[in-house]
């Protein structure tokens, strides 16, 4: 996993987030967003699919933040149980 400091156990790499969601088969950001939408009721309404010529929908950042939070808390629980 990512860098671990006892004060701030931060996982900030894409690889950590993708590894956390690997068991669901989600690899891309839209796929990870779909998994999060299934787990968190408040985020169940997904933004529209991005077209190649359009920019990312402004709500996609919420799913990025949720992915980081889920990864962070899973790593935090892992390190707490190991010590």
N, C-alpha and C positions, 0 to 999 in steps of 0.2 A: 504494500500500500504506500501511500504518500508519506511525506515527512511527518514525523511525530515528535511533538514537544509536550511534556507533561502539562504545561500551562495552556497550550493552544494546539490540540490535536486537529490539524487542518489537512484535509484531503482536497487539493485544489487542481488536480490534473484530470484531464479528460480520460486518461487510462483508468484511473480509480473509479470514476463514475461509470464508465463502460463495463468495467469488471464487476461492479455492484449489480448492474442490470443484465449481465450476461446470461444468467440463468433464465431470464424471461425471453431471451432471443432478441431483445431490443439493442440495436447498435447505433442507429442514427438518432439525431435529436427529435424528429417527429415520432419515431417509434418509442423512444424513452418518454416523450410527452404522453403518448397513449397509455403507457403502463402507469404513469403517475395519475392520469385522469381516472383510471380504474381503481386506484388505491385511495385517492383523496377526493372526497365528495365535492369539496369547494372548488376543485379544479376539473370537475367532470365535463364541463363544456369546453371542448378544444377550439382553438382559433382555426380559421379556414386554412386548408393546405396552401403552402407557399408555391406560387408559380415561379418559374425560372427568371422571369423578367421583373418580378416584384421583390420588394424588400421584405424582410421578416416581419411578421405581425408583432405589434407591440406587447401582446400578452405572452409571447413565447418566453420572455425573460422570467416570468413567474415559474414556468416549468423548469428552466435552468436552475433557478434558486431552489426549487423543491428537490431537484435531483441532487444538488450539492448538499442540502440539508439531510436528505435520506442517507446519502453516502457517509456524511460526517457522523451522524448518530449511530450508524451501524459500525463504523470504525471505533467510535468512542466506546460503545458497548463491548466490542471485541477486546480493546485494550484494558478496560476495567475488569473484565472477567479473567484476563491473563495475569493480572497482578494480584 
